[in-house]
Amino acid sequence: MTVQDGRTDVLIVAAGAPDLIGLRPHLGDKLEGTVRGLVIRSKVVGFGPGAAGSTTTRGLLALTPRAVVMVGSCGVYPGLPEYQPHDLVVAPRILALDHAVIQGGSEWPTPMATTIETSAAMVAGLSSGRVRTHVAPVASPLAMTRSDSLASRIPSVVGAHVENTDVFGVACAASGANVPFACVLGVSNIVGSTGRADWQQFQREAVTQAANAVLAWVHAGAAGLPFG
């Protein structure tokens, strides 16, 4: 389980330390170790795209991992009954979300990239053979959506099924460093006015399931991980 050299095969990141709780039984209190010959390290990157992006960039420069995987929780937009609490979402793409753009009050600058594709090979590996796992785009707003009516519009306007406020920053950092990236998020709430109460009830098990899924992927051979 201990790390024998300075290499990093997979860097697992999360916005906050509680999101990594599912890793402790596998990696110990330091949240790093060797599993199936792969060196796994973890890092807390902070909340919001700015903090998450800059901290992830520092981690990439320091550790030079072969791939980055983010774990955490997400809210599912209303009107999608196929999702249940603690379901897992593996994202094929991450979409920047601005509420004012949806409402017509602002627009994205033309050169700005608002969509980041994740590693298709890693997405296939992380979503393979697991029940209650959805492959679906994740929207990443600067602030959590609290309006029920606005939340109901987002899937049809943006094409995302769930939201997480931190993942776009992590995805940007990985893309800028040309490091393959994927994310596994556990469903903790319905987006909207009841989101905070739902999150308090379901978050712990949701993030535990997400971390367990990533470690199960590693134990199964980390399908899609690029060659070192």
N, C-alpha and C positions, 0 to 999 in steps of 0.2 A: 504493500500500500504506500510505502514512503517513496518520495521522489529522489531518484539517484543522480540526476544530472540537471543541467540548466535548461533543457529543452521543454517546450510546451506543445503538446499535440492538440488539445482542445481547451480553449478558454471559455468557461461558463460565466456569464455576467448576469447581474440582476440589479434592479433599481435600489432595493433595500436588503439588509441582512436577513430579515424574516423570509424573504423569497427563496433563500438558499437552504432552508431548514431540512429539506428532503435529501440534501447531499451528505449531511453529517453521518448517518449510519454507514455510508459507503467510503467517505473520505476523511472522517475524523474532524476534530475541532478546527484544524487549520484549513479545512476545505480544499485540500490538494492531496494528490496521491497518484499511484500507478494502478490502472485497472486494465486487465487484458493486454498488458504491455504498453498502454498509452498513458502518457503523463497528462493528468487533468488538473487544471488550476481554476480557481474561481475569484471573482472580483465584484465588489459592490461599486456601482457606477453613479448612483444618485438619481434624483427624480427630475423629470423634464428633459426635453431633447438637448438643451444646451449642456447641462451638467453631464447627462449620460453620454453624449457624444464626445466631449472633451476628455472625460475620465477614461472612456474606452480607448480613445486615441493614445493616451499615455500608456495604458496597459498593452496595447498592440506594439508600441515602440519598445517597451521594456521586455516583453515576453516572446514576441514574434511567433505567435501560435500558428498552427496549420489551419485552424478554423475557429470561429466564434459562434457560440450558441447562447441565446438569451432565454432565461426562464422568468416566469412571473405570472401575474393574473391579468384577466381582461374582462371587460363587460360586453355582453352580447346585445345587439340592438333589438328593439321590440319587433314583434311580428315574425320571429324566426323560431318556431316551436320545436325544430329538430335539435336545438341546443338545450342541455340540462346543466345544472351546477356540477362542477368538477370535470366536465368534458374537457378535452384537450383540443387546442387549435394550433396547427402547424401552418405557417404563413408562406405562400408562394411569392407574395409581394407585400411591401409596406407602403402605405399611402399617406402622405401628409394631408392633414385635415385642418381647414380653417373655417370656423362657423360663419364668419362674415362673408366668405366666398360663397358658401351654400345659400346664404340669404340674399346675395346680390349686392352686398354693401362694399365689397372689395374684390380684387382679382389678383391672381398670381402673376409675378413678373414673368414675361415670356421665356427668358432663358433658364428659369429656375426649375430644377428637377424635383418633382413632387411624388415620383414613384421609384422605388428601389426594389429590384428583383432579388430574391434570396437564392441560395444554391439549390437548384432543382434536384441534384443528386442527394443532397443531405435531407431535403424535404421528403423525398421518396423513402429514404432510410428511416427517418424519424417517425413517419406516419404508417409504416408498414406493419401489418399484423396486430394492430392494437384496436381494441373496441373503444367506442365513444371518442374517436379522434376525427377531427374535421380538418381538411385542407382548405383554407379560406383566407382571403386578403384581410389584413389588419389595418385599420385607420389609426393614425397617431396625431391627435390634436394637442395644442399647447395647454389647453385646460379641459377638464372632464365635462362631458355633455350632461347637463342637468334638465334641460327642457324635454319633456316627453314628446311633444309634437316635432321638435327638431330631430330628436333621436330616431323617430319613426321614418323620417325622410332620408336619412343618411344612406341606408343600404341601396336604395334605388338611384340616388344621385351620385354617390361615390363608388359603389360596388363593393364596399367592405361589409363584413358580417359582425366584426367585433372591434373594440377600440382599446388602446393602451397608450398612455401619454409619453412613454419613455423610449419606445422601440425605434422610432424614426432616427433619433440621435445615434443610437448604437449602430443601426443599419448604415447610416451615412459614414460613420467612422470606419466600419469594416469595408465599405465600398471604396472609400478614399485610399485605404491601405491595400486594396486588392486582396483582401482576405475573405474566403468563403464564409457566408453568414446564414444562420437559420435561427428561428425562435420557436419555442414551445410554451404556450400560455394556457393556464387553466381558467375556465370560466367561473367567475366569482359573483357576477351580478347581472341584472338587466340594466342597460344604460338608461338614465333618466332620473326622475325625482326620488325613486326608491334605491338608487344605486349604492349610496353609502351604507344604508342599513343592510342590504344584501351582502355587500362586500365584507362587513364585519362578521357576518355569519359563515360565509363560505370561503373566504380568502385563504385561510391556513391550509385547508385540505386541497384547494385548487393549486396552490404553488407547490405543495408536496407532491401532487400527482405529476405536475410538470417536471419537477426535478427527477422524480423516479423514472419518467419516460426517457429523459436524456441519459441517465445512467443505464437503463435497460438497453438503449441503443448502443452504448459503449460496450456493455457486456456481450451484446450480440455481434460485435465486430465493427461497429461504427460505419455501417454502409453509407457510401457517399463521401466519406472523409477523404480529402485529396492526399495523394502520396507525399510523404515527407522527403 
